[in-house]
Amino acid sequence: MLTKKTQSIGMLIGLCFVPSLAAAAPAIPGEPAAGTPAALPAGPVPAPEPAPTTPPIDTGTTARASRERPSKLLSLDVEAASAYVWRGINVFGEDQNTQAFSVFPSLTATFGPLSLGYWGAFQLSGDNKSFNVDRGVGGENDFILKYGGSLDNGLAYSAMLTYWVYPFADEQVAGTDTPMYLEPGVGISYLAGADLGLYLGYYRALQAVNEPASFLYINPSIGKTFPLGGDVGLALGLSAGYKAYTNDPPTQDRAFDLALNISAAIPFSDMYITPQLHAAYVTRDDEAVPNAEFSDSFIAWAGVHVGYNVGM
């Protein structure tokens, strides 16, 4: 689970190559990274999302690795990154280009095709740390439930439910004392020289104050892992996303995003280290945000992911 980085009973999956969830079942490149958030920073209470920040892994390689590992697995992971970006949006930054150092701890238990996990997002730098927590963006806690498997002819599938909560939010700032969000989603991938993936998820706020952020997310992706020698691989991933908002009238701001991801997975027995480079672009709606600076719609950031797998 890289990022994984990325972010609640939930579940994300997606563009992963060595992550903990991928350890026991093929990753679904079109899904949100296994261990990242799944909400949208839009509406009265901006909420983080599960941006595909992890490049997909070659499904063939993942499938072979999964057969060599125990079907019951406990994975402990932590990622440190210079920014928290979800579906193109800089969640913790004061603007799109701000680098706000953050950490993302996660814990995942895998039982064959079923996995249960926790993922958190915590901002460590920036003058807006306390404000982000108060408004229901910082101090994120996600819970992840996922079921996935393989089909014939290089196909893999998954179904997931992601629930995330912000227990430290200030009701006077966030509009509710404990912002909560839920996203059911499905993913499918196809290995044809590279991993082709598609994820569909419906993000839904559980309180009326956040309903304007509800949307259907459509996320196609393509990824390829190149061996560099030994067990080290270089993973490249490109994904696009479209948010079809269900609020009335529909919101168009930040509806389309692109993400480019580069990672090098370095395994050490049951431990792995994955340095990562990312870039993302998100569209802005000048009618919804009259003073938006469109030049600030692009961001590049870096991170490193460290994980440890324990057979159960």
C-alpha positions as CSV (number, residue, x, y, z in Angstrom):
1,M,0.0,0.0,0.0
2,L,1.9,3.0,-1.0
3,T,0.6,6.4,0.0
4,K,-0.8,5.9,0.3
5,K,-0.8,6.6,0.5
6,T,-2.2,8.0,0.9
7,Q,-6.8,8.7,4.8
8,S,-13.9,5.9,8.9
9,I,-15.0,2.3,7.7
10,G,-13.9,2.4,4.4
11,M,-11.9,1.0,1.8
12,L,-9.9,2.2,-1.0
13,I,-7.9,0.3,-3.3
14,G,-6.2,1.2,-6.3
15,L,-3.1,2.3,-7.8
16,C,-0.8,0.3,-5.6
17,F,2.1,-1.8,-6.2
18,V,3.6,-3.0,-3.0
19,P,1.1,-1.9,-0.4
20,S,-0.2,-4.0,2.3
21,L,-3.5,-4.8,0.7
22,A,-1.8,-5.7,-2.5
23,A,0.2,-8.3,-0.6
24,A,-2.6,-10.8,-0.6
25,A,-4.6,-9.9,-3.7
26,P,-3.9,-8.1,-7.0
27,A,-4.1,-4.4,-6.8
28,I,-6.9,-2.6,-8.8
29,P,-5.1,0.3,-10.5
30,G,-8.3,2.2,-11.1
31,E,-9.3,2.3,-7.4
32,P,-8.1,4.8,-4.8
33,A,-4.8,3.7,-3.3
34,A,-5.3,1.2,-0.5
35,G,-4.9,3.3,2.5
36,T,-5.9,6.8,1.3
37,P,-8.9,8.9,2.0
38,A,-12.0,9.2,-0.1
39,A,-13.9,12.5,0.1
40,L,-13.8,15.8,-1.7
41,P,-12.6,19.1,-0.5
42,A,-15.7,21.0,-1.7
43,G,-18.8,22.4,0.0
44,P,-19.0,24.0,3.5
45,V,-16.7,21.4,5.0
46,P,-13.9,20.4,2.7
47,A,-13.1,16.7,3.0
48,P,-10.1,14.9,1.7
49,E,-10.3,12.2,-0.9
50,P,-8.6,9.1,-2.0
51,A,-6.5,10.4,-4.7
52,P,-4.8,7.8,-6.7
53,T,-1.3,8.8,-5.5
54,T,0.2,5.4,-6.0
55,P,1.2,4.1,-9.4
56,P,-0.5,0.8,-10.4
57,I,1.6,-2.4,-10.3
58,D,1.9,-5.0,-12.9
59,T,-1.0,-7.3,-12.0
60,G,1.0,-10.3,-13.2
61,T,3.8,-9.5,-10.8
62,T,1.4,-8.8,-7.9
63,A,-0.5,-12.1,-8.5
64,R,2.7,-14.1,-8.4
65,A,3.8,-12.4,-5.2
66,S,0.4,-13.0,-3.6
67,R,0.7,-16.7,-4.1
68,E,4.0,-16.7,-2.2
69,R,2.6,-14.8,0.8
70,P,0.3,-16.0,3.5
71,S,-3.4,-15.6,2.9
72,K,-3.7,-14.0,6.4
73,L,-1.6,-10.9,6.7
74,L,-1.2,-7.9,9.0
75,S,0.4,-4.8,7.4
76,L,1.7,-1.8,9.3
77,D,2.6,1.2,7.2
78,V,3.5,4.9,7.5
79,E,4.0,7.4,4.8
80,A,5.6,10.9,5.0
81,A,5.0,13.4,2.2
82,S,5.5,17.1,1.5
83,A,1.8,17.5,0.7
84,Y,-1.5,15.7,1.0
85,V,-3.1,15.7,-2.5
86,W,-6.4,14.0,-3.2
87,R,-7.8,13.7,-6.7
88,G,-5.8,16.7,-7.8
89,I,-6.6,18.9,-4.8
90,N,-4.1,20.0,-2.2
91,V,-6.0,19.2,1.0
92,F,-3.8,20.7,3.7
93,G,-2.2,23.5,1.6
94,E,-3.2,27.2,2.0
95,D,-3.2,27.2,-1.8
96,Q,-2.7,24.7,-4.5
97,N,1.1,24.9,-4.5
98,T,1.7,24.9,-0.7
99,Q,3.8,22.1,0.7
100,A,2.5,21.0,4.1
101,F,4.4,18.1,5.5
102,S,2.1,15.3,6.6
103,V,2.2,11.7,7.8
104,F,-0.2,8.9,7.0
105,P,-0.2,5.9,9.3
106,S,-2.2,2.8,8.4
107,L,-2.9,-0.7,9.6
108,T,-4.5,-3.4,7.4
109,A,-5.6,-7.0,8.2
110,T,-6.0,-9.2,5.1
111,F,-7.9,-12.5,5.2
112,G,-7.7,-13.9,1.7
113,P,-9.9,-11.8,-0.5
114,L,-11.2,-9.7,2.4
115,S,-9.3,-6.9,4.1
116,L,-10.1,-4.5,6.9
117,G,-8.0,-1.4,7.4
118,Y,-7.4,1.9,9.2
119,W,-5.8,5.0,7.5
120,G,-5.0,8.4,9.0
121,A,-3.9,11.8,7.7
122,F,-2.2,14.2,10.0
123,Q,-0.7,17.6,9.1
124,L,2.7,18.4,10.8
125,S,3.6,21.8,9.3
126,G,1.9,25.0,8.3
127,D,0.2,27.8,10.2
128,N,-3.2,26.4,9.2
129,K,-2.9,23.1,11.1
130,S,-5.4,23.9,13.8
131,F,-7.8,25.6,11.5
132,N,-7.9,22.5,9.2
133,V,-8.7,20.3,12.2
134,D,-11.4,22.7,13.3
135,R,-13.1,22.7,9.9
136,G,-13.1,19.0,9.5
137,V,-10.2,18.5,7.2
138,G,-7.2,17.7,9.5
139,G,-7.1,14.8,11.9
140,E,-8.7,12.4,9.4
141,N,-9.4,8.8,10.4
142,D,-10.6,6.3,7.8
143,F,-11.8,2.7,8.2
144,I,-11.6,0.5,5.1
145,L,-13.5,-2.6,4.1
146,K,-12.6,-4.4,0.8
147,Y,-13.3,-7.6,-1.0
148,G,-11.4,-8.5,-4.2
149,G,-10.3,-11.3,-6.4
150,S,-9.1,-12.4,-9.8
151,L,-11.0,-13.5,-12.9
152,D,-9.8,-15.3,-16.0
153,N,-7.9,-13.6,-18.9
154,G,-6.0,-11.0,-16.7
155,L,-9.1,-9.5,-15.1
156,A,-9.3,-8.5,-11.4
157,Y,-12.2,-7.0,-9.5
158,S,-13.0,-5.5,-6.1
159,A,-15.8,-4.0,-4.1
160,M,-15.2,-1.6,-1.2
161,L,-16.8,0.6,1.4
162,T,-14.9,3.6,2.9
163,Y,-16.1,5.4,5.9
164,W,-14.1,8.4,7.3
165,V,-14.6,10.6,10.3
166,Y,-13.1,13.8,11.7
167,P,-13.6,13.5,15.5
168,F,-11.7,16.7,16.4
169,A,-13.7,19.1,14.3
170,D,-15.1,22.3,15.9
171,E,-18.9,22.4,15.3
172,Q,-18.9,26.2,15.2
173,V,-16.3,26.1,12.3
174,A,-17.2,22.9,10.5
175,G,-21.0,23.2,10.9
176,T,-21.2,19.8,12.6
177,D,-19.2,18.4,15.5
178,T,-18.1,15.2,13.8
179,P,-18.1,15.3,10.0
180,M,-18.6,11.9,8.4
181,Y,-18.5,10.6,4.9
182,L,-19.2,7.3,3.2
183,E,-18.2,6.0,-0.3
184,P,-19.2,2.6,-1.7
185,G,-17.1,1.8,-4.8
186,V,-16.2,-0.9,-7.3
187,G,-13.1,-1.4,-9.4
188,I,-11.9,-3.6,-12.3
189,S,-8.5,-3.9,-13.9
190,Y,-7.1,-5.6,-17.0
191,L,-3.5,-6.6,-17.6
192,A,-2.6,-6.1,-21.3
193,G,1.1,-5.2,-21.3
194,A,0.2,-2.5,-18.8
195,D,-2.5,-2.4,-16.1
196,L,-5.7,-0.7,-17.3
197,G,-8.1,0.2,-14.5
198,L,-11.4,1.8,-13.8
199,Y,-12.9,2.8,-10.5
200,L,-16.4,4.0,-9.8
201,G,-17.3,5.4,-6.4
202,Y,-20.1,7.4,-4.9
203,Y,-19.0,9.8,-2.2
204,R,-21.8,10.9,0.2
205,A,-21.7,13.2,3.1
206,L,-23.6,11.9,6.1
207,Q,-24.6,15.4,7.4
208,A,-26.8,17.9,5.5
209,V,-24.2,20.7,5.9
210,N,-21.7,18.7,3.7
211,E,-24.2,17.4,1.1
212,P,-22.9,19.8,-1.6
213,A,-19.7,17.8,-1.7
214,S,-21.5,14.6,-2.7
215,F,-20.5,13.2,-6.1
216,L,-20.0,10.2,-8.3
217,Y,-16.3,9.7,-9.1
218,I,-15.2,8.1,-12.4
219,N,-11.5,7.2,-12.4
220,P,-9.7,5.4,-15.3
221,S,-6.0,4.7,-15.0
222,I,-3.0,3.1,-16.7
223,G,0.2,1.9,-15.0
224,K,3.3,-0.2,-15.7
225,T,6.0,-1.5,-13.5
226,F,9.5,-1.9,-14.8
227,P,12.1,-4.2,-13.1
228,L,15.3,-2.4,-12.1
229,G,17.2,-5.5,-10.9
230,G,16.5,-8.0,-8.1
231,D,13.2,-7.3,-6.5
232,V,13.3,-3.5,-7.1
233,G,10.8,-2.1,-9.6
234,L,10.0,1.3,-11.0
235,A,6.2,2.0,-11.2
236,L,4.7,4.6,-13.5
237,G,1.0,5.6,-13.2
238,L,-1.2,8.0,-15.0
239,S,-4.9,8.5,-14.0
240,A,-7.7,10.9,-14.8
241,G,-10.8,11.6,-12.7
242,Y,-14.2,13.2,-13.1
243,K,-16.5,14.2,-10.3
244,A,-20.1,14.3,-11.3
245,Y,-21.7,16.3,-8.4
246,T,-25.1,15.3,-7.3
247,N,-26.0,18.6,-5.5
248,D,-28.5,21.0,-7.0
249,P,-27.3,23.1,-8.7
250,P,-24.3,20.9,-9.6
251,T,-20.9,22.2,-8.7
252,Q,-18.3,22.3,-11.5
253,D,-15.3,23.5,-9.6
254,R,-12.4,21.0,-9.5
255,A,-14.5,18.5,-11.4
256,F,-11.6,17.1,-13.6
257,D,-8.2,16.0,-12.4
258,L,-5.0,14.3,-13.8
259,A,-2.3,12.6,-11.7
260,L,1.1,11.3,-12.7
261,N,3.0,9.1,-10.2
262,I,6.5,7.6,-10.1
263,S,7.6,5.2,-7.4
264,A,10.5,2.8,-6.8
265,A,9.5,-0.2,-4.6
266,I,12.5,-1.5,-2.6
267,P,11.7,-4.7,-0.6
268,F,13.6,-5.9,2.4
269,S,12.2,-9.3,3.3
270,D,8.8,-8.5,5.0
271,M,9.6,-4.7,4.9
272,Y,9.5,-2.3,2.0
273,I,10.5,1.3,1.4
274,T,9.0,3.2,-1.5
275,P,10.2,6.7,-2.5
276,Q,7.6,8.5,-4.6
277,L,7.3,11.5,-6.9
278,H,3.8,12.9,-7.8
279,A,2.3,15.6,-9.9
280,A,-1.4,16.6,-10.2
281,Y,-3.6,19.0,-12.0
282,V,-7.2,20.0,-11.3
283,T,-9.5,22.3,-13.2
284,R,-11.1,25.4,-11.6
285,D,-14.4,27.0,-12.3
286,D,-14.1,30.7,-12.6
287,E,-17.8,31.2,-12.0
288,A,-17.8,29.1,-8.8
289,V,-14.5,30.7,-7.7
290,P,-14.2,34.2,-9.3
291,N,-10.8,34.9,-7.8
292,A,-9.3,31.5,-8.4
293,E,-5.8,31.5,-9.9
294,F,-5.7,29.0,-12.6
295,S,-2.0,28.9,-12.6
296,D,-2.3,27.4,-9.1
297,S,-4.1,24.3,-10.4
298,F,-0.9,22.3,-10.6
299,I,1.2,20.8,-7.8
300,A,4.2,18.5,-7.6
301,W,5.2,16.8,-4.3
302,A,7.3,13.9,-3.0
303,G,7.1,11.3,-0.3
304,V,8.4,8.0,1.1
305,H,6.4,5.0,2.2
306,V,7.6,2.4,4.7
307,G,5.7,-0.8,5.4
308,Y,6.0,-4.1,7.2
309,N,4.1,-7.3,6.6
310,V,3.5,-9.9,9.3
311,G,1.9,-13.3,8.5
312,M,-0.9,-14.4,10.8
